[in-house]
Amino acid sequence: MNGTVTQTIRLSPADNVVVARAALRADTRVEEEALTTLDSIDPGHKVATQAIAKGDTIRKYNQIIGIAESDIQPGQHVHTHNLRMDDFDRDYRFSESVRSLDFVTPEQAATFEGIVRSDGRVGTRNYIGVLTSVNCSASVARHVTRRFQEDVMAEFPNVDGVVALTHDHGCGGCAGIGLNYIQRTLSGYSRHPNFYAVVIIGLGCEANQIGAMMEAEKLNPSDKLHAYTIQDSGGSAAAAERGEGLIRELLSDANRIERTSRPVSDLILALECGGSDGYSGISANPALGSAADLLVLNGGTACLGETPEVYGAEHLLTQRAVSPAVGQKLVDRIRWWEDYTQANHAEMNNNPAPGNKAGGLTTILEKSLGAVAKGGTTNLVDVYEYAQPITKKGFVFMDTPGYDPASITGMVAGGANITCFTTGRGSVFGGKPVPSLKLATNTPMYLRMESDMDINCGDIVDGTSTVEEKGQEIFEKIIACASGEQSKSEMMGMGEEEFVPWMVGAIL
């Protein structure tokens, strides 16, 4: 990438703020904006480029990110001390921006080395899973998987591992929507193509009865889906022995699995961001959006989540909805969240975390505008509730919370078989059974945490790469990882603790 690298980044000619590319001391001359800084500006933070009167809107990405709380002069730092969230009317304009897409022909579409299951679905990893219907059986599940450490698994090189995914729910008044979510999540994982086989262990007296769950979710016991309870097995020791025996019988067949060439239309990519900063919407998120576009145009699926983190920017998605009905489904989820947060004495604008603010993000509107960029530019073809099966090809949305583990858990339950996770502050998220690639928004953090980061998108900020170039790099990395190349988090064995089903409702 050629040309002079400026001190600041302007995202739209209509903006009245720019973003500091690196730290700017007070009284620094910024030639490209013909201004002198009046305050010290941290990297990724905003500086005013014109006089902004109290009560006027502040724009970034040519979108409103908030209201000036006081008069702001050119060169002043714009952040929590002088910028506040304010509600404004969003023009949803359902389906106004829908466009024809130039899909790659099947003959020319990209391919990866995938694992074809008996039902035709395709995985990117080959695990055996031990799931629990309730927290009460978690220790037994862990006891089972501890018997399959590296020394044992060395005999089965084609099996990625035996993993216990436990959770804190399943009883204590678990009912209604909360019970639906946990059952849907466990069902999605039980069917996931990244598992060769699954063993479900319950206690026996829990609210989330295994039999009722399997009936509700149409799960049928088979040679690759086993379910039992501790109480019916004769106690913890007997239940652990039973699980160990089942898995030992499964390992040899699981090890015979081979990868074959598959079109990337078999990939469902979960799009996530966490520990975001002021660079997220400039570098990693739009670069991931570019990669998502490439995947969609090659016939694949990209799923955006985190409903509280598209709040205030949802109109950019409804305008891309393939039909008003699809757009309305997203608006309905936004309204649900408004009611939900109000009932729980919270507010949507409290979403930016301290780390987000330290990195330059001020309001949920600003954060959401950057987050939406992960979804690229193609049409929004469907909207799903939490952990529902993802059945459409193309760009889709799933209603998930902004809490990263719970969000990704829902998308994986829906069928996502690879994750891309952008971070500015430095998330160390890992996933099992689905690998997670972490994309750094800035070079200093990437260099500081290189053992956790898979791709550096900070070179976009540095001026040495473009969003499109980085999008191509991410797309190629997705294919390599889906074909078996380990992510950084996989190299460190991360992923078992990040299974976090979203629990909605009272615990009694």
Phi, psi and omega in degrees: 000123184259170178109162180286134178275122182280166179281337181230167180241121176259124185267339177202143176301336182276353182288150173250014170223154171233169184249134179291125178288325175216176181299136177240126176282158174301145180072026174271132177278124178252096190296320185295340178248001179053049178217164176240131182293137177264342180230165169286135184240119178287158177304135178084356181269166187261144174231136181289141179253354179206167178293132180235119182281152175306131181093348178282157179281148174249131188241137173218142189061021188058034176227152179288128175247356178160190185237140177291127179276346178208169175296136182237132181262154175304133180097352180278151174291133178246115182200207188298337183282341182219012179227129180231157175287141173214144180287148177210159181285127175263132179269098187291328174037060185313127170068011183294329185257014178298137182223160174287140183249142180266082183290146173288139179294150180305327181291331183258356184294149179294156180230164174218171179264103185247177181245113183272126178268170185296335179271004178094346178285160189237130179257166175248349178220167184229082180256161161250130186250145171241111182254160179235140178282340187206157179299332183299340179257008184296317183295323177295318178300317178296321180298321179297310187287337177296343179278000182234059179277186189302324183295321178287316186288346178301335178284349186231071187295341180270001176255125184286342177153169171249116191238134174263124177246105184248170183207178187258009192241196175105354179204200178064042179088009178302115183201173175061224184296325179297317177294320178300317183293316182292321179292320180294322179294311180297323177296316180298320178290323180298328181266357191295135182291351175278357173254129170289319180206161182223140172244125178254126180243129175243175174276308178137329183246009185288162177297320180276076181295132183300315182299315180295320179297314182294325177291315181296322184263006179056043174267128182248128176303143180204185179291348179243005175220107182244143179215138178199171180242158179294318183295320179286341181272350180098020176115177187297313183298315180294322179294321178295317178298321180297315179297317179299317181297317179299315183291321178299325178290333184274334191298318183298315178292321178299326182287345180278355181296137176234151176276146177226159181291128182225149175291149180291356172297346176277356181268138169240112186263121173275129181255122185220150170224146180202146186061046184287157177222187183294346178268346187305314182281359181254324187244279190296318184294309177294330176294318175295322176300322177296319177295321178298320176300316179299319179296314181298316181292340174268009175099000183271189184232137175235129186243120175264143178228207177063066182307317179297343182256009163249000181301127183094345177238009185296336179296333177291336177272319181296329178293339179262359182294138184292342177208156175303328180296319178293317178299320181293327177301320178292316179299321178299321178291323176299315180296321177301316181294323177299316178293319183296314181292322179296319180295334181256020174058040176235175176218148186298328183285353177279006183296315181305126182276166178307321179294323176300314182292321177297331179273000174112356179272134187252310185238165177295329178298314179295316180297318183293321180299322176289321182295320181299334182299336178299335184278002177068213189231002184278174184291145175275113189264340178193162177231130184243148169282170188305127173067010175291148177299132178274114187246345182265148171272146179116200180272125182228167178233141173238135177287106178225161174287168179282350179288117193305308182300319180292323179295310182293323177304317179295317181291323176295318176301327178286347177124358179302133181243008170201148183235140167242129190233112178270144181209141178254325181273334176117064174290148177243030182301140171225158183227144168222135007272007185252126181290151180235124174264129181255131185246118182278137180277340185218149185293317180303317178292320179301315181292327180287329186233041186298333180289347179254337188263135180269327182218139175262114174264002180294341179290345170293314177296321181290345179088014182253001177211165178247165177301318182293318178298317181290325176300319177295320178297317179296316180302316179293325178291322176302314181297316180297316181292318178297335180274359175122348178296130184287142170280168180299320181292327176294322179300331180265002177076019182281156171138338183286326184278351185268007173279105187224086176300143180284120180256115178251131177116171184284145170259121187254000000 
